[in-house]
């Protein structure tokens, strides 16, 4: 993780430790069908969302998890939001989920790859997280009556659905996969993670706290296997939306999928040079959000408005 990104996570983690010390009892954040889960308010950035969710990390993001929602003819596929490493659903999606719901989508988000009720999610082995995501996706399909769903994922959340597609039967259930700064080819973290991988005791220590961190190291056995034989499959439309200021997936080009007729790789700064969004900020970035909407509904795509978008914390 980049220095700035790491610093932000430390602030939030300190608050999380304080909350856990209070012994607050928290629910698992799952719900039975035909239930509208409680949601939190819209947030302007991931930091405010993380702070809000410290005391209630299982709350759903705004506009999400209405299990009575039925997709419209205009948007027949429900949208499943897939979290990045360490992030809970609210922290990751406390803005984009409402944007999608306001545009008429049935939106769903859950917490996977972490202890039930924990602030930290998506830290377990990717295979296990992907299996939980797949199970949740089946629940979404059953509740909505849709034949396929679309996925929007951030960071690891844009990469691990590909495990679902390759190994867990997701190819027939997913229409579109849209990744915001996805770790498709891993990260060196400016060389830091690559160095740690070369020191077995340190690598193993990292793995105890975050197995998915080691699996996302550039050249890991996990990613080598995932990408073997091609990183996409026919029948799914793939979109990668990336910022050249990514300070977590480094180099930033590691987010991109190999060129194919069903792949679109987008660099935000090619659309707007004034956009300085980084890795943690991209789910809250208005230009990235417009490109998500365009990818979900290309027939009604709109050119994003180029505005100055600073990083979450300078």
LINSULPE-V320536 format. One record per pair of residues at least 12 apart in sequence whose ideal C-beta (glycine too) atoms are under 10 Angstrom apart, sorted by sequence separation. I is the first residue (numbers start at 0). J is the second residue. If there is no record, write none. Layout:
# LINSULPE-V320536
<<I	J> <I	J>>
This chain:
# LINSULPE-V320536
<<39	51> <48	60> <80	92> <96	108> <111	123> <112	124> <136	148> <161	173> <164	176> <241	253> <242	254> <252	264> <254	266> <274	286> <289	301> <39	52> <95	108> <112	125> <150	163> <160	173> <163	176> <192	205> <241	254> <271	284> <273	286> <274	287> <289	302> <290	303> <92	106> <112	126> <136	150> <150	164> <202	216> <240	254> <241	255> <252	266> <267	281> <271	285> <289	303> <63	78> <80	95> <93	108> <112	127> <113	128> <161	176> <239	254> <251	266> <271	286> <288	303> <289	304> <39	55> <63	79> <64	80> <80	96> <92	108> <111	127> <112	128> <160	176> <196	212> <239	255> <270	286> <287	303> <63	80> <78	95> <91	108> <111	128> <112	129> <160	177> <161	178> <195	212> <196	213> <239	256> <251	268> <267	284> <270	287> <286	303> <37	55> <40	58> <42	60> <78	96> <111	129> <112	130> <113	131> <132	150> <158	176> <160	178> <195	213> <238	256> <268	286> <285	303> <286	304> <39	58> <41	60> <42	61> <80	99> <88	107> <89	108> <91	110> <111	130> <112	131> <150	169> <157	176> <197	216> <237	256> <267	286> <270	289> <284	303> <285	304> <286	305> <37	57> <38	58> <39	59> <40	60> <41	61> <60	80> <88	108> <90	110> <111	131> <112	132> <132	152> <157	177> <158	178> <161	181> <192	212> <196	216> <237	257> <267	287> <270	290> <285	305> <286	306> <36	57> <37	58> <38	59> <39	60> <40	61> <41	62> <59	80> <78	99> <87	108> <88	109> <89	110> <110	131> <111	132> <148	169> <157	178> <160	181> <192	213> <195	216> <196	217> <265	286> <285	306> <287	308> <36	58> <37	59> <38	60> <39	61> <77	99> <78	100> <87	109> <88	110> <109	131> <111	133> <150	172> <156	178> <157	179> <159	181> <161	183> <196	218> <237	259> <245	267> <265	287> <284	306> <286	308> <36	59> <38	61> <87	110> <88	111> <109	132> <111	134> <150	173> <155	178> <156	179> <157	180> <158	181> <159	182> <192	215> <193	216> <196	219> <238	261> <239	262> <240	263> <241	264> <242	265> <243	266> <244	267> <267	290> <285	308> <35	59> <36	60> <38	62> <39	63> <64	88> <78	102> <86	110> <87	111> <111	135> <132	156> <136	160> <147	171> <148	172> <149	173> <150	174> <151	175> <152	176> <153	177> <154	178> <156	180> <157	181> <158	182> <188	212> <192	216> <193	217> <236	260> <237	261> <238	262> <239	263> <240	264> <241	265> <242	266> <243	267> <244	268> <254	278> <284	308> <38	63> <63	88> <74	99> <109	134> <110	135> <146	171> <147	172> <148	173> <149	174> <150	175> <151	176> <152	177> <153	178> <154	179> <155	180> <156	181> <157	182> <158	183> <192	217> <193	218> <230	255> <231	256> <236	261> <237	262> <238	263> <239	264> <240	265> <241	266> <242	267> <243	268> <265	290> <283	308> <38	64> <63	89> <78	104> <79	105> <80	106> <82	108> <87	113> <109	135> <129	155> <133	159> <146	172> <147	173> <148	174> <149	175> <150	176> <151	177> <152	178> <153	179> <154	180> <155	181> <156	182> <157	183> <158	184> <186	212> <230	256> <231	257> <233	259> <235	261> <236	262> <237	263> <238	264> <239	265> <240	266> <241	267> <242	268> <243	269> <251	277> <284	310> <28	55> <36	63> <37	64> <38	65> <60	87> <77	104> <78	105> <79	106> <80	107> <81	108> <82	109> <85	112> <86	113> <108	135> <109	136> <128	155> <132	159> <133	160> <136	163> <145	172> <147	174> <148	175> <149	176> <150	177> <151	178> <152	179> <153	180> <154	181> <155	182> <158	185> <188	215> <190	217> <192	219> <229	256> <230	257> <231	258> <232	259> <233	260> <234	261> <235	262> <236	263> <237	264> <238	265> <239	266> <240	267> <241	268> <251	278> <263	290> <281	308> <284	311> <28	56> <29	57> <35	63> <36	64> <60	88> <61	89> <74	102> <76	104> <77	105> <78	106> <79	107> <80	108> <81	109> <82	110> <84	112> <85	113> <90	118> <107	135> <128	156> <131	159> <132	160> <146	174> <147	175> <149	177> <150	178> <151	179> <152	180> <153	181> <154	182> <188	216> <229	257> <231	259> <233	261> <241	269> <265	293> <280	308> <283	311> <25	54> <26	55> <28	57> <30	59> <35	64> <36	65> <58	87> <59	88> <60	89> <63	92> <73	102> <74	103> <76	105> <77	106> <78	107> <79	108> <80	109> <82	111> <87	116> <90	119> <91	120> <107	136> <109	138> <129	158> <130	159> <133	162> <134	163> <145	174> <152	181> <153	182> <182	211> <185	214> <186	215> <187	216> <188	217> <230	259> <231	260> <232	261> <243	272> <249	278> <265	294> <274	303> <280	309> <23	53> <25	55> <26	56> <27	57> <28	58> <34	64> <35	65> <36	66> <56	86> <57	87> <58	88> <59	89> <60	90> <62	92> <63	93> <73	103> <74	104> <75	105> <77	107> <78	108> <79	109> <81	111> <82	112> <87	117> <90	120> <91	121> <109	139> <125	155> <129	159> <132	162> <133	163> <152	182> <185	215> <186	216> <187	217> <226	256> <229	259> <231	261> <240	270> <244	274> <247	277> <248	278> <263	293> <280	310> <281	311> <23	54> <25	56> <26	57> <28	59> <34	65> <35	66> <56	87> <57	88> <58	89> <60	91> <61	92> <62	93> <73	104> <74	105> <82	113> <87	118> <107	138> <128	159> <129	160> <132	163> <133	164> <136	167> <137	168> <184	215> <185	216> <186	217> <187	218> <217	248> <222	253> <226	257> <231	262> <243	274> <244	275> <245	276> <246	277> <247	278> <263	294> <274	305> <279	310> <280	311> <23	55> <25	57> <26	58> <33	65> <34	66> <35	67> <55	87> <56	88> <57	89> <60	92> <61	93> <62	94> <63	95> <64	96> <68	100> <71	103> <86	118> <87	119> <88	120> <107	139> <121	153> <127	159> <128	160> <129	161> <130	162> <131	163> <137	169> <140	172> <154	186> <182	214> <183	215> <185	217> <215	247> <217	249> <230	262> <242	274> <243	275> <244	276> <245	277> <246	278> <247	279> <270	302> <271	303> <273	305> <274	306> <275	307> <276	308> <277	309> <278	310> <279	311> <280	312> <21	54> <23	56> <25	58> <33	66> <34	67> <35	68> <56	89> <59	92> <60	93> <61	94> <62	95> <63	96> <70	103> <71	104> <85	118> <86	119> <87	120> <88	121> <106	139> <121	154> <122	155> <125	158> <126	159> <129	162> <130	163> <133	166> <134	167> <136	169> <139	172> <182	215> <184	217> <185	218> <215	248> <217	250> <242	275> <243	276> <244	277> <245	278> <246	279> <270	303> <271	304> <272	305> <273	306> <274	307> <275	308> <276	309> <277	310> <278	311> <279	312> <11	45> <15	49> <18	52> <19	53> <30	64> <32	66> <33	67> <52	86> <53	87> <55	89> <56	90> <59	93> <60	94> <61	95> <62	96> <63	97> <70	104> <71	105> <85	119> <86	120> <87	121> <105	139> <121	155> <125	159> <128	162> <129	163> <133	167> <182	216> <184	218> <185	219> <242	276> <243	277> <244	278> <245	279> <263	297> <270	304> <271	305> <273	307> <274	308> <275	309> <276	310> <277	311> <11	46> <14	49> <15	50> <18	53> <29	64> <30	65> <31	66> <32	67> <52	87> <58	93> <60	95> <61	96> <62	97> <65	100> <70	105> <84	119> <85	120> <86	121> <107	142> <121	156> <124	159> <127	162> <128	163> <129	164> <132	167> <133	168> <137	172> <182	217> <242	277> <245	280> <270	305> <271	306> <273	308> <274	309> <275	310> <276	311> <277	312> <10	46> <14	50> <17	53> <18	54> <28	64> <30	66> <49	85> <52	88> <60	96> <61	97> <62	98> <63	99> <68	104> <69	105> <84	120> <85	121> <86	122> <107	143> <120	156> <125	161> <126	162> <129	165> <130	166> <133	169> <136	172> <185	221> <186	222> <217	253> <242	278> <244	280> <245	281> <267	303> <271	307> <273	309> <277	313> <7	44> <8	45> <11	48> <12	49> <15	52> <16	53> <17	54> <18	55> <19	56> <49	86> <52	89> <53	90> <59	96> <60	97> <61	98> <62	99> <63	100> <68	105> <83	120> <84	121> <85	122> <105	142> <125	162> <126	163> <129	166> <130	167> <132	169> <136	173> <185	222> <241	278> <244	281> <271	308> <7	45> <8	46> <11	49> <14	52> <15	53> <18	56> <45	83> <48	86> <49	87> <51	89> <52	90> <62	100> <67	105> <68	106> <82	120> <83	121> <84	122> <105	143> <121	159> <124	162> <125	163> <129	167> <184	222> <185	223> <215	253> <242	280> <267	305> <275	313> <7	46> <10	49> <11	50> <14	53> <15	54> <48	87> <51	90> <52	91> <60	99> <61	100> <62	101> <66	105> <68	107> <82	121> <133	172> <183	222> <184	223> <242	281> <10	50> <13	53> <14	54> <48	88> <49	89> <50	90> <60	100> <61	101> <62	102> <65	105> <81	121> <105	145> <126	166> <129	169> <133	173> <182	222> <185	225> <241	281> <4	45> <8	49> <11	52> <12	53> <15	56> <45	86> <48	89> <49	90> <52	93> <63	104> <64	105> <65	106> <66	107> <84	125> <107	148> <126	167> <184	225> <185	226> <240	281> <267	308> <7	49> <11	53> <48	90> <49	91> <51	93> <62	104> <63	105> <64	106> <65	107> <183	225> <184	226> <240	282> <242	284> <47	90> <48	91> <62	105> <63	106> <64	107> <105	148> <108	151> <112	155> <183	226> <46	90> <48	92> <49	93> <62	106> <63	107> <64	108> <84	128> <112	156> <240	284> <242	286> <45	90> <48	93> <61	106> <63	108> <64	109> <104	149> <106	151> <111	156> <242	287> <45	91> <47	93> <48	94> <60	106> <62	108> <63	109> <82	128> <184	230> <240	286> <241	287> <42	89> <45	92> <47	94> <59	106> <60	107> <81	128> <104	151> <112	159> <183	230> <240	287> <42	90> <45	93> <59	107> <60	108> <81	129> <108	156> <111	159> <183	231> <240	288> <39	88> <40	89> <44	93> <45	94> <59	108> <240	289> <39	89> <42	92> <43	93> <44	94> <59	109> <82	132> <99	149> <240	290> <38	89> <39	90> <42	93> <43	94> <59	110> <81	132> <240	291> <41	93> <42	94> <57	109> <99	151> <159	211> <162	214> <238	290> <40	93> <41	94> <57	110> <79	132> <158	211> <238	291> <240	293> <39	93> <41	95> <56	110> <81	135> <183	237> <240	294> <38	93> <41	96> <42	97> <81	136> <96	151> <159	214> <176	231> <192	247> <238	293> <239	294> <41	97> <79	135> <95	151> <155	211> <158	214> <159	215> <176	232> <181	237> <183	239> <193	249> <238	294> <39	96> <40	97> <41	98> <56	113> <79	136> <125	182> <155	212> <158	215> <181	238> <189	246> <192	249> <237	294> <238	295> <38	96> <57	115> <95	153> <166	224> <181	239> <183	241> <188	246> <189	247> <191	249> <236	294> <28	87> <38	97> <57	116> <77	136> <79	138> <92	151> <155	214> <162	221> <165	224> <166	225> <173	232> <176	235> <177	236> <178	237> <179	238> <180	239> <181	240> <186	245> <188	247> <190	249> <236	295> <238	297> <28	88> <56	116> <57	117> <79	139> <91	151> <155	215> <165	225> <174	234> <175	235> <176	236> <177	237> <178	238> <179	239> <180	240> <181	241> <186	246> <188	248> <189	249> <28	89> <55	116> <56	117> <57	118> <78	139> <79	140> <91	152> <92	153> <154	215> <164	225> <165	226> <173	234> <174	235> <175	236> <176	237> <177	238> <178	239> <179	240> <180	241> <186	247> <187	248> <188	249> <189	250> <236	297> <38	100> <56	118> <77	139> <91	153> <162	224> <165	227> <170	232> <173	235> <174	236> <175	237> <176	238> <177	239> <178	240> <179	241> <180	242> <186	248> <187	249> <55	118> <56	119> <57	120> <76	139> <77	140> <91	154> <162	225> <165	228> <169	232> <170	233> <171	234> <172	235> <173	236> <175	238> <176	239> <177	240> <178	241> <179	242> <182	245> <185	248> <186	249> <187	250> <54	118> <56	120> <76	140> <92	156> <158	222> <161	225> <165	229> <170	234> <171	235> <173	237> <180	244> <184	248> <185	249> <186	250> <246	310> <53	118> <77	142> <91	156> <161	226> <165	230> <170	235> <180	245> <182	247> <183	248> <186	251> <52	118> <77	143> <159	225> <165	231> <169	235> <180	246> <182	248> <184	250> <187	253> <242	308> <244	310> <76	143> <77	144> <86	153> <158	225> <164	231> <165	232> <180	247> <181	248> <186	253> <75	143> <77	145> <86	154> <88	156> <158	226> <164	232> <180	248> <184	252> <185	253> <186	254> <242	310> <49	118> <75	144> <76	145> <79	148> <81	150> <83	152> <84	153> <85	154> <86	155> <161	230> <184	253> <185	254> <15	85> <38	108> <75	145> <76	146> <77	147> <78	148> <79	149> <80	150> <81	151> <82	152> <83	153> <84	154> <85	155> <86	156> <161	231> <164	234> <183	253> <184	254> <36	107> <68	139> <74	145> <75	146> <76	147> <77	148> <78	149> <79	150> <80	151> <81	152> <82	153> <83	154> <84	155> <161	232> <164	235> <180	251> <182	253> <183	254> <184	255> <36	108> <66	138> <75	147> <76	148> <77	149> <78	150> <79	151> <80	152> <81	153> <82	154> <83	155> <84	156> <158	230> <181	253> <182	254> <183	255> <184	256> <12	85> <36	109> <66	139> <69	142> <70	143> <75	148> <76	149> <77	150> <78	151> <79	152> <80	153> <81	154> <82	155> <83	156> <164	237> <180	253> <181	254> <183	256> <184	257> <11	85> <68	142> <69	143> <70	144> <75	149> <76	150> <81	155> <82	156> <83	157> <84	158> <161	235> <180	254> <181	255> <183	257> <11	86> <64	139> <66	141> <67	142> <68	143> <69	144> <70	145> <74	149> <81	156> <83	158> <84	159> <160	235> <179	254> <181	256> <8	84> <66	142> <67	143> <69	145> <80	156> <81	157> <83	159> <161	237> <178	254> <8	85> <30	107> <65	142> <66	143> <79	156> <81	158> <82	159> <178	255> <8	86> <64	142> <65	143> <70	148> <81	159> <178	256> <11	90> <30	109> <81	160> <28	108> <29	109> <157	237> <176	256> <28	109> <29	110> <79	160> <157	238> <183	264> <27	109> <28	110> <81	163> <124	206> <128	210> <157	239> <27	110> <127	210> <128	211> <157	240> <0	84> <95	179> <126	210> <127	211> <157	241> <0	85> <125	210> <126	211> <150	235> <176	261> <29	115> <122	208> <123	209> <124	210> <125	211> <128	214> <149	235> <175	261> <176	262> <177	263> <178	264> <27	114> <28	115> <122	209> <123	210> <124	211> <147	234> <149	236> <151	238> <153	240> <180	267> <27	115> <28	116> <91	179> <121	209> <122	210> <123	211> <126	214> <147	235> <177	265> <179	267> <26	115> <27	116> <119	208> <122	211> <124	213> <125	214> <151	240> <25	115> <26	116> <27	117> <119	209> <121	211> <122	212> <124	214> <125	215> <158	248> <25	116> <123	214> <154	245> <157	248> <24	116> <25	117> <28	120> <155	247> <186	278> <23	116> <25	118> <79	172> <154	247> <155	248> <79	173> <125	219> <154	248> <81	176> <126	221> <161	256> <81	177> <83	179> <113	209> <125	221> <129	225> <158	254> <180	276> <182	278> <19	116> <76	173> <78	175> <81	178> <83	180> <112	209> <124	221> <125	222> <157	254> <179	276> <180	277> <19	117> <76	174> <81	179> <83	181> <84	182> <112	210> <113	211> <158	256> <180	278> <19	118> <75	174> <76	175> <78	177> <83	182> <112	211> <126	225> <179	278> <180	279> <18	118> <81	181> <125	225> <154	254> <180	280> <180	281> <15	117> <16	118> <179	281> <180	282> <15	118> <179	282> <14	118> <15	119> <179	283> <179	284> <12	118> <29	135> <32	138> <11	118> <12	119> <31	138> <32	139> <180	287> <11	119> <30	138> <34	142> <45	153> <179	287> <29	138> <32	141> <33	142> <179	288> <32	142> <177	287> <8	119> <31	142> <32	143> <179	290> <30	142> <179	291> <177	290> <177	291> <177	292> <175	291> <177	293> <178	294> <177	294> <176	294> <177	295> <175	294> <175	295> <174	295> <175	296> <175	297> <85	208> <85	209> <154	278> <84	209> <153	278> <154	279> <85	211> <153	279> <156	282> <84	211> <85	212> <154	281> <83	211> <84	212> <153	281> <154	282> <153	282> <84	214> <152	282> <84	215> <151	282> <153	287> <151	288> <151	291> <149	291> <151	294> <151	295> <149	294> <149	295> <149	296> <84	247> <83	247> <5	188> <4	188> <1	186> <98	283> <0	186> <2	188> <5	191> <95	281> <96	282> <102	288> <1	188> <2	189> <95	282> <98	285> <0	188> <1	189> <91	279> <94	282> <95	283> <104	292> <0	189> <2	191> <90	279> <93	282> <94	283> <95	284> <99	288> <102	291> <1	191> <92	282> <93	283> <94	284> <98	288> <102	292> <0	191> <91	282> <92	283> <94	285> <98	289> <104	295> <0	192> <90	282> <91	283> <95	287> <99	291> <104	296> <86	279> <95	288> <98	291> <99	292> <102	295> <103	296> <94	288> <98	292> <102	296> <83	278> <83	279> <86	282> <95	291> <99	295> <95	292> <102	299> <83	281> <83	282> <82	282> <80	282> <0	212> <78	291> <78	295> <76	295> <74	295> <74	296> <73	296> <73	298> <73	299> <49	279> <45	278> <46	279> <45	279> <46	280> <48	282> <44	279> <45	280> <48	283> <44	280> <45	281> <47	283> <45	282> <46	283> <44	282> <45	283> <44	283> <43	283> <44	284> <4	245> <5	246> <42	283> <4	246> <5	247> <1	244> <3	246> <4	247> <1	245> <2	246> <3	247> <1	246> <0	246> <1	247> <0	247> <1	248> <0	248> <1	249> <0	249> <47	311> <46	311> <44	310> <45	311> <46	312> <44	311> <45	312> <43	311> <44	312> <7	277> <8	279> <7	279> <4	277> <7	280> <3	277> <4	278> <3	278> <4	279> <1	277> <3	279> <4	280> <1	278> <0	278> <1	279> <0	279> <10	312> <7	310> <7	311> <7	312> <4	310> <6	312> <3	310> <4	311> <3	311> <4	312> <3	312> <3	313>>
